[in-house]
Amino acid sequence: MRMPRGWWRSKSTPAKIELYTRWSYHFFAVFEIVLFGLPVLARVPLRFSGWLFAALCGHALLTTATASRAVDWTRGRREQPLRIMWTLGAVTAVFAAATLLVTKAQPADSDYLGALGSLATGAMGVGIGTVTLGMRRKRWMAALVVGFAAGCLTLALMLHAAPDDAVMAAFALMLFPGFMVFAAIFSVWILNAVYELDEARETRARLAVAEERLRFGRDLHDVIGRNLAVIALKSELAVQLARRERPEAVEQMIEVQRIAQESQREVRDVVRGYREADLGVELTGAQGVLNAAGIACEVRGETAGLPTEVQSALGWVVREATTNVLRHGDAGRCEVGIRVLEGRVVLTVENDGAESEETENEGAEDVGTENDGSQNGEASDGPPESRGSGLAGLRERLAAVDGTLEAGRVRKGVFRVVAEVPLAANEVTA
């Protein structure tokens, strides 16, 4: 059971709906054989029941192939299967006509006329419903149903059936096919709507990423824009002073060097994310992004009064955890909680849909474990800007304020990130 469940959970929601729609029409073929074909074998004389049942099985197989190709056409994977749709329509008409001919050849008091009538109705319903699965215009669908009913009425009158009986039979033959046409319309509408919603969710996620990139660009401009302007002005002044052989030119270039080094440090801080982040802003932004992506997000707790260093460190935990929820798994809900307990702040981010994200998160957990040495104050290889990101980067940020981070599955399908930061060094302000 583990492999089928894993195969099913690995599929996206639109893929699941498509698979459900496709196999629903495959089961309609089984439904057609069991509900309408078996009574014919049991009640109709053998000289008719054998070939009628065989023809019905062939008709069911043809409806299965038509439904599969029609669903592919609905999703734009192939051209409209007009040839097989015409074939199914013609086979359905011939089969219904043959069944009516067999019905007419039987005595009026035969006890198996009802089975033959149900056989014709069932074949028409499944056949017409499958054909309309590959159509878009509702007028053509309605014309198909009315056309089959009119054909049955004409054939019944040609076989000298009573007009009242012929009209009632034609009306009855419109009910089940009409229901199947409605089912086809509704199935295609649901399938397309789910795919469109999924595309809209991806678009919103991409827009959120683009907005974050714009924010980063603005931060980078704010950091180095003014400094570059100052560097340009002081360099121009130093050139003019040097041409006049003034000693102040050296002082100006020293100032340029200082500003350049400061700019380098500030850019490094932006890239590494050590600029102060407001926890309240990050929580609001995370809730907005997750809700826009179709993930119900609930935020509990207050951030007012927390020290700046604590808010900055926990703000980056919220941002990284939100990114993981968006990128990994198939979450439907996310809960974020802030609590102040016994001199420490506890941030909890918990989301469902963690089956598919388990491997990547566990991989990030392993990366963080490897970096424990640098977090405890030991020397690390390379400068700070060369260290990793993700959960390992969060541990580094939290280590700067003596905080800790735990991440992993807490129960089936649920992933939780818990960050704790002590308040001993910085008391909560009023």
N, C-alpha and C positions, 0 to 999 in steps of 0.2 A: 504493500500500500504506500510505502514511502516514495517510490519512484513516480507513480501517477500523481500523487499529491504535489511533489516537487515540480513535475512537468506542468501541472495546472497553475501553480502559484508563480511559476516563472513567466507566465504570459501576462501581458498588460490587460487592463479592463476592456478596451475595445476589441482586442484579440479574443477574449473570452466571449464577448457578446456575439462576435462574428462566428465563432465556433458553435455557440449555442444555436444561432439562426440556421447555420448550415445543417447541423445534425437534427434540428427540428424537422426540416423538410425531408431528410433521409428517413426519419421515423414515420413521417406521413406515408411513405411508401410501404413500410411494414404495417402501419395502421390500415392502409388500403387492402392489403392482402388478408390480414387477420380478420378484420371486421366485415369486409364485403365478399372476400373470396372464399373463405372457409364455409360460410353458410350455403354457398352455391354447391360446393362439393358434397355437403351433407344432405341437401334437399332436392336439388335439380337432377333429373335423370342423367345417367352416365354418358349418353350420347351427346349431351350438350355441356355438362359440367366440366369434363376434361379439358376441352379446348378453350372454354371460357376462362377457366382458372389459369391455364398456361398463358393465354393472351393477357390476362390481368397481371401476372408476374412480369411479363415483358414490358407492359405499360408502367409498372412500378419502377423497374430498373431505368427506364427512359426518363421518368420524372426525377429520379435521383441524379442522373447525369445532367439534366437540364438545370436543376436547382443549383448544383455546384458551379456550373458555368455562369449562371445568372448572378450569383453572389459575387463571383470574381469580377463580372462586368460592373456590378454596382460599386465596387471598390476601385474601379478603373484599372484593373490588372489585365483585361483582355477586351477585345471588341464585343459588341453586342451579339450574343449567340443566336442570330436570327434563323439560321438553318435548322438547328436542333429545336428551336421554339416552334417553327412551322411544322416540323416533323411530329413533335408531341401533340400539337393541336390537331393535325390530321389523324394521327393514330387514335386520339381520344374521341374524335367525331366518328370514326369508323367503328370503334369498339362500342360506343353508345348505341349507334344505329344497329349493329349486329345483335346487341342485347335486346333492343326493342323488337327486332324481327323475331328473335326466339320467343319473346313474350307473346307476340301476336299469334305465333304458331301453336300456343298451348290453349287448352280449353279454358273457358272463362272461369270455371270453378276450381282451377288448379290451386293447390295450397302453396306452391312455390313461386307464384307471381310476385309476391312481396320481395323475395330474395333477389329476383332478377331486377326489379325496379331499384332496390337499394344498390345493386351492383352498378347499374348505369349511373345512378346519382353519385355514388362514391367515385367512380372513375372520372366523371366529368368534373366533380369538385376538385379533386387532387390535381387533375391535369390542367384545368383552367387556372387554379391558384398558382401552380408552378410556372405556367407561361407568363402570367402577369408579374411574377417576380422579376422578370427581365424587361419590364416595360416601365415607362415613366408617366405617360399621359393617362389620366384617369378616364378620359372619354373613350380611349381605345379599350381600356379594361371593361368599362360598362358595355361597350359595343360587343365585346367578346362574349360576355355573359348573356346578353339579350340575343345575340346571334345564335348561340347554342340552343337557348330555350326555343327560339323561333324555329330552328331546324328540327328540333324534337317534335314541336307542335305540327309542323308541316308533314313530317314522316308519319306521325300518328294518324293525321287526317287522311293521308294517302293509303294507309292500311285499313281505312274504313272504321276507325275507332269513333266512339260517340263523341260529339263536339265537347260536351261538358267534361267528360273524362280526359279528353286530350288537353283542354285548357288547364284543368287541375294538375295534370301530370307535368305540363310545361312550367306552371307556376312553382310546383314542388322542386323541379329541376333547377330553378333559379336560386332557391334558398341556400343550399349547401355550397354551390359554386360561388354565390355572392359572399358568403361568410369567408371562404378561402381567399377570395380576392381582397377582402378587407384585411385578413391576416397578413397577406403579402405586403399590402401597402403599409401597414403598421410595423411590420418587421423591418422593412427597408428604411422607414423613417427613424425607428429606434437606432438601427445600426449606423446610419449616417450621422444622427445627432450625437451619438457617443463618440464617434471619431472626430467630429467637429469640436466637441467639448475638450477632448484630449489635446487636439491641436491648439485650442485656445489656452489650455493650461500650460503647454510648452511655450507658447508665445509669451504668456505672462512671466514665466520663469526667465526667459531670455531678456525680456524687458527689465526685470529686476536686476539681472546681471549687468545689463547695459547701464542702468541707473547707478549701480555701484561703481562701474568703471568711470562714469562721468564724475561721481563724487570723488573718486581717487584722483582724477585729473584736476579737479578744482583744488583739492588739498595740495597737490604737487605744485600747481600754479601759485597758490597762496604762499607756499614755503619758499620757492626759489625765484618767483617773479620779481619781488622787490629787491632781493639780494643781487640778482643779475643786473637790474637797472643801476644799483649803487656801484657795482663793480665796473660797469661801463663808464659811468660818470667819473669815478676815481681814476680809472685807467687813462681816460682822456686828459684829466687834470695832471696826472703824473707825466704824460707825454709832453704837455705844454711846459711843465716845470723843468723837465729834463732838457728840453731844447734851450731853455734859458740858463741851464746849468745851476739850477736852484737846488740846495740840499733837501728841500721839503719833498722832492720827488721820491726819495727813498722811503720816507714815512708813509706817503700815499700808497706805494706798492706793498709795503708791509701790511697796511690796512686792507688792501685788496686780497692779499694772501690770507689774512685772518677771516675775512668775509667768505672767501671761497671754501676754506676749511669748515666754517660754520654751516655753509650751505650743503656741503657734502654730508655732514653729520645729520642735518635735518632731513635730507632726502633719504638717507639710510633709515632714519627713524620712521619715515612714512612707509617705506617699503616693508620694513619689519613689523610695522603696526604698533610701535611703542608710543604713538601719540595718545593723549588721553581720550578715552571714549566715555560718553555719558551712558550709563546703564539704562536709564529710563528711555532715552532715544533709541538705543539698540533693541530694547524689548518691544517698543511700539513698531519699529521697522520690521522686526522679525515676525510679529503678529500680522502685519499688513502683507508681507511677502508670502507667508504661508497660506493665509486666507485667499490671496489672489491665485495661488497655485492649487486651490481646492482642498487644502488641508485645514481642518478645523483646529484653531490654535486658541488655547486659554492661558492667560497670564494671571498669576495670583501673587500677592505680596506687594510691599512698598519699597521704594528705593530712596526715598527722601532721607537725608541725614547721614547717608553712608559716606565714608571718606573717599576722596577723589581717587586715590590709588586702588582702593577696593572696587569702585565702580568701573574704573578703566580695565582692570584685569577681568572682572566678571563680564563686562561688555563684550570683550573679545571671545569669551567662552560662548556667549549667546550667539554671536555672529558665526562662529565656526560650527556650532551645533546645528544652527539653522541651515547652513550650507550642506551639511551632511544629510539632514532630513530631506532636502530638495533633491540632492544628487543620488542618494542611495535608497533602496527599498521602495515600497509602494505605500507610504504612510497615508492614513486617513484622518488621524488626529495627532496633536502634539500639545503637551502640557508643560508649562514653564512655571516654576515656583521659586519665590525668594523668601527665606526665613532667617531671622536673627536668633540664634540659640546659644546661650552660655558663652558669650564673648566671641562668637564667630558667625559669619554669614554663610549660609548654605544655598547654593543655586542648583536646582534640579531641572533637567530637560529630559522629558520622557516622550517617546513616540512609538506607535505601533508600526506594523508592516516591516519588521526588521529581518524577515527570513532571508531576503535577497541581499541585504546589506551586511549580513553577519561577517562574511569573509573579509570585506574591506575594512570594517571597523576593527575586527580582530587584528588585521594587519597593522593598522595604525596603532593599536594598543601595543603590539610588539615593538614598533619603532620607538614608542615612548619609553618602554622598559630599557631599551638599549641605551638611551640617553640619560638614564638615572644618574650616572656618574657626574655629568656636567651640571645636573640640577642640584646636586648636593654640595656644589662648590668646588669639585675637582676640576682640573684643567681639561679642556676639551680640544679636539683637533680643529684648527682653523679658527678664523675670527667669528664673532657672533653672527654676522650677517650671512655666514655660510651654513648655518645649522638648519635643521628640517623645519617643516610646518605641520599643520594638522594638529592631532592630539599632542604630539611631541612639542610643538611650538606653544600650545596652551600650557603645558606643564612648565615650560620655561618662564612664561609670563606670570603664572601663579607662584612659581618659586621665588620671584622677585619680591612678593609680599607674603612669603611663608605659607602659601596656599598649597592645596593638594587637589588632584583630579582623579576621578574613577569613572570608567566607561565600560559598558558591557551589557549583555542581555540579562535581564532580571527574571523574566519568565518567557514563555513561548511567544515569539513574535513581538516582544516589547524590548526596546533598547533604551538605556538610561545613561545620562551623563550627570555626574554629581561633582560640583566644585565647592570647596570649603576654603574660606579665607578668614584668618583670625583678626579680631579687632583690638588686640592688646596694645599694639603700637599706636593705633589711631582710634581714639574713642569716637563713638557716634555723636555727631554734633546735633544741636537742637534745631 
